[in-house]
Amino acid sequence: MRFRRSTWPNELADAVRGSGTGRKESILAAAQLADGNWVAGTRAAVYLPTDAPTEAPGKPTPESVRRVGWEQIERAGWDSEASVLHVYETTDFGTPLRATDLKIDDPGRFGQLLRERVDASIVVQRHVPLAGKRGVRIVGRRNPSTTEAPITWNFVLDKGWEPTQPGIVDAAEAALAAVREEFGV
C-alpha cells in the first residue's frame, strides 16, 4: 500500500521557506481552512495564518503565515460539532494563553501531526501539590526537531489558584526549581 501525500499550493511551501528562520523546512502536513487560508506543519514548527492579506485567495505569502515552534504550543483541541481546531500557545506566567481558532472541515493528517509534535516536545511534565491535591503542573518543553534545543519551562496552576494570591508564585517557582534539580536540567 502506498500513501499519497496531500497537496498544498507551491505558495505555501514558498511562504514556509521564506519565513526568515534561515533553515530549510519542508512541509509534512497542511490543511486548507474554510476561509481559504492554509495551516502547515514541519518537523520544527507549525505555521498559522496571520491577518495579513494574501496575493490571492488560497495563495499564502511569508507575511500571511506565522511560525510557532512546537515547544510553544501548550495544547490543541478539536471541536467536531463546530469544525474548529483550537490551538493554544504558551505565554508568560499569569497571562492568558494565546488562542488561535482554525475553522476547518477535517484536520486529517495535519491534526495527527499537530498532536504528535506537541506530545514530542514535552520532555518533563510533573504535577506538584502545593496544598492538598491542588498544585501546579510543571512542564519542560524542547523543540522536537533537535535534541540540542534548549528546554523552556512553564507552569500551570490548578483551578482555584491565582498568581495574585500571596505565596503562590513563590511556591510555584520553588516547585519548578525542585523539578529541574530532580531531572538535572
C-alpha positions in Angstrom: 0.0 0.0 0.0 1.3 3.4 -1.0 0.5 6.6 0.9 -0.4 9.6 -1.1 0.8 13.0 0.1 -1.9 15.6 0.4 -1.3 18.5 -1.8 -0.9 22.2 -1.0 -0.1 25.2 -3.1 3.5 26.0 -4.0 2.9 29.4 -2.5 2.5 27.7 0.9 5.8 25.9 0.6 7.5 29.2 -0.5 5.9 31.0 2.4 7.3 28.4 4.9 10.8 28.6 3.2 10.6 32.4 3.3 9.7 32.6 7.0 13.1 34.1 7.8 14.4 31.2 10.0 17.5 30.7 8.0 16.7 26.9 7.9 15.2 24.9 5.1 11.9 23.5 6.4 9.8 21.1 4.4 6.0 20.7 5.0 5.0 17.4 6.5 1.2 18.1 6.5 -1.0 21.0 5.7 -4.7 21.8 5.6 -6.8 24.4 3.9 -9.1 26.4 6.2 -12.7 27.3 5.5 -11.7 30.9 4.6 -9.2 29.7 2.0 -6.1 30.2 4.2 -3.7 27.4 4.9 -2.0 26.0 8.0 1.1 23.8 7.8 3.4 21.8 10.0 7.1 21.0 9.6 9.5 19.0 11.8 10.3 22.2 13.8 7.2 24.4 13.7 3.6 25.0 12.9 2.7 27.8 10.5 -0.5 29.5 11.5 -2.3 32.1 9.4 -2.0 35.8 10.2 -4.3 38.7 9.4 -2.0 39.9 6.6 -3.6 39.8 3.2 -2.6 37.2 0.6 -2.0 37.9 -3.0 -5.0 35.8 -3.9 -7.3 33.5 -2.0 -5.6 30.3 -1.1 -2.2 31.7 -2.1 -0.2 32.4 1.1 2.8 34.7 1.4 5.6 34.8 4.0 3.7 37.6 5.7 0.4 35.6 5.8 1.8 32.8 8.0 3.3 32.9 11.5 5.9 30.4 12.6 5.4 28.9 16.1 7.8 26.3 17.4 6.2 23.1 18.5 7.5 23.7 22.0 5.5 26.9 22.2 2.1 25.1 21.8 0.5 24.4 25.1 -2.3 22.2 23.7 -4.8 21.9 20.9 -8.3 20.6 20.7 -10.7 19.6 18.0 -14.4 20.7 18.2 -16.1 18.3 15.7 -19.5 19.9 16.1 -18.2 23.4 15.1 -15.4 22.1 12.9 -12.9 24.2 14.7 -9.4 23.3 15.7 -8.3 25.3 18.7 -4.6 25.9 19.1 -3.3 27.4 22.4 0.2 28.8 22.7 2.2 29.1 25.9 2.6 32.6 27.3 4.3 34.2 30.3 3.1 33.1 33.7 -0.1 34.8 34.8 -1.2 35.8 31.3 -4.0 34.0 29.3 -2.9 31.5 26.6 -2.9 32.9 23.1 -5.7 31.1 21.2 -6.0 30.6 17.5 -9.2 29.1 16.2 -8.9 27.3 12.8 -12.2 26.7 11.0 -11.6 23.5 9.1 -13.8 20.7 7.8 -11.4 17.9 8.7 -7.8 18.4 10.1 -6.8 15.0 8.8 -3.0 14.5 8.6 -2.4 18.0 9.9 -4.3 17.2 13.1 -2.3 14.0 13.5 1.0 15.9 13.0 -0.1 18.6 15.5 -0.8 16.0 18.2 2.4 14.1 17.6 4.7 17.1 17.5 3.2 18.8 20.6 3.5 15.5 22.5 7.0 15.0 21.3 8.0 18.5 22.5 7.3 17.6 26.2 10.5 16.5 28.0 9.2 16.7 31.5 5.7 17.0 32.9 5.1 16.8 36.7 2.2 17.8 39.0 3.5 19.2 42.3 0.9 19.6 45.1 1.1 23.0 46.9 -1.8 22.5 49.3 -3.7 19.2 49.5 -4.2 17.9 46.0 -4.2 21.3 44.4 -0.9 22.5 43.0 1.0 23.4 39.9 1.8 21.4 36.7 5.5 22.0 35.7 6.2 21.4 32.0 9.6 21.4 30.3 9.5 21.5 26.5 12.1 21.3 23.8 11.6 21.7 20.0 11.4 18.0 18.9 13.4 18.6 15.7 16.7 18.6 17.6 18.0 17.3 21.0 20.3 20.4 21.1 17.4 22.8 21.5 17.1 24.4 25.0 14.3 23.4 27.3 11.7 26.0 28.0 9.8 25.8 31.3 6.4 26.9 32.3 3.9 26.1 35.0 0.2 26.0 35.1 -1.7 26.4 38.3 -4.6 24.1 39.1 -8.1 25.6 39.1 -8.7 27.7 42.2 -5.2 29.1 42.3 -4.4 32.6 41.0 -0.9 34.1 40.6 -2.1 37.1 42.6 -2.7 35.0 45.7 0.1 35.6 48.4 2.9 33.0 48.2 1.6 31.1 45.1 4.2 32.4 42.7 7.0 31.7 45.2 5.6 28.2 45.8 5.3 27.5 42.0 8.9 28.8 41.4 10.2 26.5 44.2 8.3 23.6 42.6 9.9 24.4 39.3 13.4 24.5 40.8 12.8 21.2 42.5 11.7 19.5 39.3 14.7 21.0 37.4 17.1 19.7 40.0 15.4 16.3 40.0 15.9 15.9 36.3 19.2 17.7 36.2 18.1 20.4 33.7 
